[in-house]
Amino acid sequence: MCLKRRASLFFIISLFAFAIVLMMGISLGTEYWVEAGVQRDLRALDSSNPQLNQLPLKSFLGANPIDGSDPGAFLGIVRFGLFSGCKRFNYGLGVRDPTCFSVFKEHEDVYNLKIVITVIVFILGAIVFGLVATVFGLVNTLTVPIETIHGPVGLYVWNGIGAICAFIAWILYLSLYHTDIKHNVLNKVDSSTPYFFQTDRVEFGYSYWLLIAGFILFLLNIFFVFLAQCVQDPKFLWRKNKENTSDSNRNDVGLGLMY
């Protein structure tokens, strides 16, 4: 009965690890890390074109959207991920077709792209260790490995390193968001003459939340490995406590002899 429960837990660990790989892959490849709304600076537009001063442009802000993808007059939407993104603007005369771009070209002067590259590297690391955890989770489901690194200890290591990679990627992008992205997602072309768009609101998209979900699953996997050890050996915790107590007593005796 214990072996069946152990196998079931390791199978769950393997499924979670595979889910992590899928989520991390989707997060890495999709362009919904950041979703932003932008709007035209009508005061700057008025000052650059005196002929528009007589028109109540502000009253048309967000008016007459053609469809659900049209943000409305003088508004726009921008979304992007780690590699690419798309933007769509309404200059006041109707929505334009979406323009897709490479993040490394579009945002070269907007925020620190070295941090983005570092985030990509750590996500790739999380994917690799997620794959390794998937394989060794299946190995422990079907057999009881002899080698220590192939058993629960190895699963602690693979899931632990994967969790660290995901955590670092998460914190790095979060810091980049709060220092730069939150304040501006537009390059100099879109924010200067004759367009005068400025960032209005910025929020995380589902691609970013998939990274956090993957990190949480790594932590759950570590808990399930511990649970599987307890199921396999009900006296696991008792023996660990006894070993720690014995080590402590031996140290105390050693110190006593020294003095």
C-alpha positions in Angstrom: 0.0 0.0 0.0 2.9 2.4 0.9 4.6 1.6 -2.4 1.4 2.5 -4.3 1.0 5.8 -2.5 4.7 6.5 -3.1 4.3 5.8 -6.8 1.2 8.0 -7.0 3.0 10.9 -5.4 6.0 10.6 -7.7 3.7 10.4 -10.7 2.1 13.7 -9.5 5.6 15.2 -9.2 6.3 14.1 -12.7 3.0 15.6 -14.0 3.7 18.9 -12.2 7.2 19.1 -13.6 5.9 18.5 -17.1 3.2 21.2 -16.5 6.1 23.5 -15.4 7.9 22.9 -18.7 4.7 23.7 -20.6 4.0 26.9 -18.7 7.5 28.1 -18.8 7.7 27.5 -22.6 4.4 29.3 -23.2 5.5 32.2 -20.9 8.8 32.4 -22.8 7.3 32.3 -26.3 4.2 34.5 -25.9 3.9 38.3 -26.1 1.6 38.9 -23.1 4.1 39.7 -20.4 3.0 43.4 -20.4 -0.2 44.9 -21.6 -0.4 48.7 -21.7 -2.8 51.5 -22.7 -1.4 54.6 -24.2 -3.0 57.9 -25.2 -2.1 61.0 -27.2 -0.9 64.1 -25.4 -3.5 66.4 -26.8 -1.9 69.5 -25.3 1.3 68.8 -27.1 -0.6 68.0 -30.3 -2.4 71.4 -30.0 0.8 73.4 -29.5 2.5 71.7 -32.4 -0.4 72.4 -34.8 -2.2 75.8 -34.1 -5.0 74.8 -36.5 -6.2 72.3 -34.0 -6.5 74.8 -31.2 -10.1 75.6 -32.2 -11.2 71.9 -32.0 -12.3 70.4 -28.7 -10.1 67.3 -29.1 -10.3 66.3 -25.5 -14.0 65.6 -25.9 -13.3 63.0 -28.6 -10.8 61.1 -26.4 -11.7 57.4 -26.6 -14.7 58.1 -28.8 -16.1 56.1 -31.8 -14.3 52.7 -31.5 -15.0 50.6 -34.6 -14.7 47.2 -32.8 -13.5 45.5 -29.7 -9.8 45.8 -30.8 -10.2 49.6 -31.4 -9.2 51.5 -28.3 -11.0 54.7 -29.5 -9.9 58.1 -30.7 -6.4 59.2 -29.6 -5.8 56.0 -27.7 -3.7 52.9 -28.3 -2.7 49.5 -26.9 0.7 47.9 -26.6 1.6 44.4 -25.6 4.9 42.6 -25.6 6.8 39.7 -24.2 10.5 38.8 -24.0 11.1 38.6 -27.7 8.3 40.4 -29.6 5.2 42.5 -29.3 2.5 44.4 -31.1 1.0 47.9 -30.9 -2.1 49.4 -32.3 -2.8 53.2 -32.4 -5.8 55.3 -33.1 -4.5 58.7 -34.1 -8.0 60.2 -34.0 -9.1 59.3 -37.6 -9.8 55.7 -37.0 -7.7 52.7 -35.8 -4.6 51.6 -37.7 -3.6 48.1 -38.4 -1.5 46.4 -35.6 2.3 46.8 -36.0 4.4 43.9 -34.6 7.9 44.4 -33.5 11.0 42.8 -32.0 11.5 43.9 -28.4 15.3 44.1 -28.9 14.8 46.7 -31.6 11.7 48.6 -30.5 12.7 48.9 -26.8 16.4 49.4 -27.2 16.3 52.8 -25.5 13.2 52.2 -23.4 14.6 49.9 -20.7 17.5 47.7 -19.9 17.4 44.8 -22.3 20.3 43.0 -20.6 17.9 42.2 -17.8 15.5 40.7 -20.3 18.3 38.5 -21.7 19.1 37.4 -18.1 15.4 36.6 -17.5 15.4 34.5 -20.7 18.5 32.5 -19.6 17.0 31.7 -16.2 13.7 30.6 -17.7 15.5 28.3 -20.0 17.3 26.9 -16.9 14.0 26.4 -15.2 12.7 24.5 -18.3 15.8 22.3 -18.4 15.5 21.3 -14.7 11.8 20.9 -15.1 12.5 18.3 -17.9 15.0 16.5 -15.7 12.5 16.5 -12.8 9.9 15.0 -15.2 12.2 12.2 -16.2 13.3 11.3 -12.7 9.8 11.6 -11.4 8.7 8.9 -13.8 11.8 6.8 -12.9 10.8 6.9 -9.2 7.2 6.1 -10.2 8.2 2.9 -11.9 11.2 1.8 -9.8 13.0 2.4 -6.6 16.4 3.8 -7.8 19.6 2.5 -6.2 21.7 5.6 -6.9 21.0 8.5 -4.4 20.9 11.2 -7.1 18.3 9.3 -9.0 15.9 9.1 -6.1 14.2 11.7 -3.8 17.5 13.5 -3.2 17.9 14.1 -6.9 14.3 15.4 -7.1 15.0 17.8 -4.3 18.0 19.1 -6.3 16.3 19.4 -9.7 13.2 21.0 -8.4 15.2 23.2 -6.0 17.4 24.5 -8.8 14.5 25.0 -11.1 12.6 27.0 -8.4 15.7 29.2 -7.9 15.9 29.9 -11.6 12.2 30.7 -11.8 12.4 32.9 -8.7 15.4 34.9 -10.1 13.7 35.4 -13.4 10.5 36.6 -11.6 12.4 39.0 -9.3 14.5 40.4 -12.2 11.5 41.2 -14.4 9.5 42.5 -11.5 12.3 45.0 -10.6 12.5 46.0 -14.3 8.8 46.5 -14.4 8.7 48.8 -11.4 11.8 50.8 -12.3 11.2 51.3 -16.1 8.4 49.5 -17.8 5.7 50.8 -15.4 6.5 54.3 -16.4 7.0 54.0 -20.2 6.5 51.4 -22.9 7.0 53.6 -25.9 10.0 54.4 -27.9 11.1 57.9 -28.9 9.4 57.8 -32.3 5.9 57.1 -30.8 6.3 59.6 -27.9 7.6 62.6 -29.9 6.5 64.7 -32.9 4.1 64.2 -34.6 2.5 61.4 -32.6 2.9 62.5 -29.0 1.7 59.2 -27.4 2.3 58.7 -23.7 2.0 55.7 -21.4 -1.3 55.7 -19.6 -1.7 52.4 -17.8 0.5 49.3 -17.6 -0.2 45.8 -16.2 1.1 42.3 -16.3 -0.3 39.8 -18.8 -0.8 36.1 -18.5 2.7 35.2 -19.7 4.2 36.8 -16.6 1.7 35.0 -14.3 2.6 31.6 -15.9 6.2 32.2 -14.7 5.0 32.6 -11.1 2.7 29.6 -11.4 5.7 27.5 -12.5 7.7 28.7 -9.5 4.8 27.7 -7.2 4.6 24.2 -8.8 8.4 23.7 -8.2 7.8 24.4 -4.5 4.8 22.0 -4.4 7.0 19.3 -6.0 9.6 19.7 -3.3 6.8 19.3 -0.7 5.5 16.2 -2.5 9.0 14.6 -2.6 9.1 15.1 1.2 5.6 13.6 1.5 6.6 10.6 -0.6 9.5 9.9 1.7 7.3 10.1 4.7 4.8 7.6 3.0 7.6 5.2 2.1 9.2 5.4 5.5 6.7 6.5 8.2 9.7 6.7 10.7 11.6 9.1 8.4 11.1 12.2 10.5 11.7 10.3 13.7 15.0 8.9 12.4 16.1 12.4 11.2 15.4 13.9 14.6 17.2 11.0 16.3 20.2 11.5 14.1 20.3 15.2 14.8 20.0 14.6 18.5 22.8 12.0 18.4 25.1 14.4 16.5 24.4 17.1 19.0 25.2 14.8 21.9 28.4 13.7 20.3 29.4 17.4 19.8 28.6 18.1 23.5 30.8 15.1 24.6 33.6 16.2 22.3 33.5 19.7 23.8 33.5 18.3 27.3 36.6 16.2 26.7 38.4 19.2 25.2 37.8 21.2 28.3 
